[in-house]
Amino acid sequence: MSKQLDAFLKTHCEFLWVLDSNKVPRRAENFNEWSNWMMRNDRVIGYTQRSSVTVSTVFLGVAFVSPLAKEPYLFESMVFGGPDNNFVRRYRTWDEAARGHEQVCIKAKVKRRKRKQPDG
């Protein structure tokens, strides 16, 4: 690895995250840990498809930092297709992302509808 790339990665590792065995985010110690974790682990929290609309919720592994937030956004739901195409919502924890996935599915109308019971 070049010295410039090594220096860049050392200064930007604060933006690289992995999940521990309890699905709790923690900063990666270095680029190698992060890249190995990203290749070897399932990052999908939810994937729901109905007709031509898909909602995907994943652990990003890269921090999106808001100036007003104390914790980074590390998870993301995105809608592909339909009127809400490219709608994005971000979360800080696995549990928030799991709940958020269901909410985005409802918004994008990809939640499977319950069958109505026949009358009488």
PEJONOR-V321454 format. One record per residue. RES is the residue in three letters. D_FIRST is the distance of its C-alpha to the first C-alpha in Angstrom with 2 decimals. Layout:
# PEJONOR-V321454
res: <RES & RES>
d_first: <D_FIRST & D_FIRST>
This chain:
# PEJONOR-V321454
res: <MET & SER & LYS & GLN & LEU & ASP & ALA & PHE & LEU & LYS & THR & HIS & CYS & GLU & PHE & LEU & TRP & VAL & LEU & ASP & SER & ASN & LYS & VAL & PRO & ARG & ARG & ALA & GLU & ASN & PHE & ASN & GLU & TRP & SER & ASN & TRP & MET & MET & ARG & ASN & ASP & ARG & VAL & ILE & GLY & TYR & THR & GLN & ARG & SER & SER & VAL & THR & VAL & SER & THR & VAL & PHE & LEU & GLY & VAL & ALA & PHE & VAL & SER & PRO & LEU & ALA & LYS & GLU & PRO & TYR & LEU & PHE & GLU & SER & MET & VAL & PHE & GLY & GLY & PRO & ASP & ASN & ASN & PHE & VAL & ARG & ARG & TYR & ARG & THR & TRP & ASP & GLU & ALA & ALA & ARG & GLY & HIS & GLU & GLN & VAL & CYS & ILE & LYS & ALA & LYS & VAL & LYS & ARG & ARG & LYS & ARG & LYS & GLN & PRO & ASP & GLY>
d_first: <0.00 & 3.79 & 6.55 & 8.36 & 6.59 & 6.39 & 9.94 & 11.03 & 10.44 & 12.18 & 14.99 & 15.47 & 15.44 & 19.17 & 19.61 & 18.14 & 20.92 & 22.03 & 25.59 & 27.08 & 29.68 & 32.36 & 30.54 & 30.05 & 26.93 & 24.68 & 21.45 & 18.34 & 16.97 & 13.32 & 11.43 & 11.43 & 15.14 & 15.86 & 14.44 & 16.17 & 19.26 & 19.47 & 19.41 & 21.91 & 24.43 & 27.28 & 27.00 & 30.38 & 33.19 & 35.68 & 36.24 & 39.76 & 41.17 & 44.66 & 45.73 & 43.26 & 41.79 & 38.80 & 37.54 & 34.10 & 32.89 & 29.37 & 27.00 & 24.36 & 21.70 & 21.11 & 23.57 & 26.06 & 27.52 & 31.04 & 32.29 & 35.36 & 33.78 & 33.01 & 30.81 & 28.25 & 29.15 & 27.03 & 29.33 & 30.84 & 33.85 & 34.23 & 37.23 & 36.99 & 40.28 & 43.71 & 44.89 & 42.14 & 39.31 & 36.02 & 37.54 & 34.87 & 35.38 & 32.78 & 33.17 & 31.87 & 32.75 & 33.13 & 36.91 & 37.10 & 35.13 & 37.51 & 40.53 & 39.08 & 38.49 & 42.21 & 43.21 & 41.17 & 42.70 & 46.12 & 45.37 & 44.16 & 47.07 & 45.07 & 46.51 & 48.77 & 52.30 & 54.77 & 57.66 & 60.95 & 63.57 & 66.65 & 69.73 & 72.48>
